[in-house]
């Protein structure tokens, strides 16, 4: 499949593809988006994806991939959107690589575990800066990656018809993370959606969440968080959805 060298987009979602994702991306330097979501793909991710230096959007959700966290994707300087949701990824989420261009990351409903270092989000620069334009496509046309971007947002599965730079989100829900939620999440000032629910996080709710002045939805439910709810969160004027249920909070 040498034709991958000239392809800009590969959209194969919602099929019955099975087996392994082929290791065919060695020369795919022009590939901007790969969507193989909602198939029956298994095994590990092909390391040749690291050659996709133009990759902006990678959607692997709803398969049966079984691999450790692909921290090596952090070397892709153009990667803006990463979906690993609903697979069988496992193990700790390495902080060896960071994602300076990441705007949306969803690793929910896997088997990731371990703790997140308190400085984990320090270098996620795109989530701390203001952007207002949409992604561009070849010939200057806006690109919506064929249809939509999906995330668990405000308790429902919401479809976003276009990936716009103003939308920035992280979803780590439905895993086995322990320890404290990193205070460095408060550096990601442009986040609109944060979901750490259904893990085993302990300790108090970081007061640094109050720095996320654009936040609209925050879900920390189904953890082991304790202490009081930070009063500073009352100043988040755009929040329309808060879920802290099923924790050990008091006050």
Protein Blocks (a to p, Z undefined) as FASTA:
>chain_A
ZZlmmpcbdcfehiabehjdddfklmmmmbmbdcfehiabehjddfklmmmmmbmbdcfe
hiabdcdddfklmmmmkbmbdcfehiabecjddfkbccfkbcbdcfehiabecjddfklm
mmmmklmcccfbdcddehhiaceehpaccddeehiacddfbdcfklccddfehiabehjd
dfklmmmmmbfbdcfehiabecjddfklmmmmmbfbdcfehiabecjddfklmmmmkbcb
dcfehiabeZZ
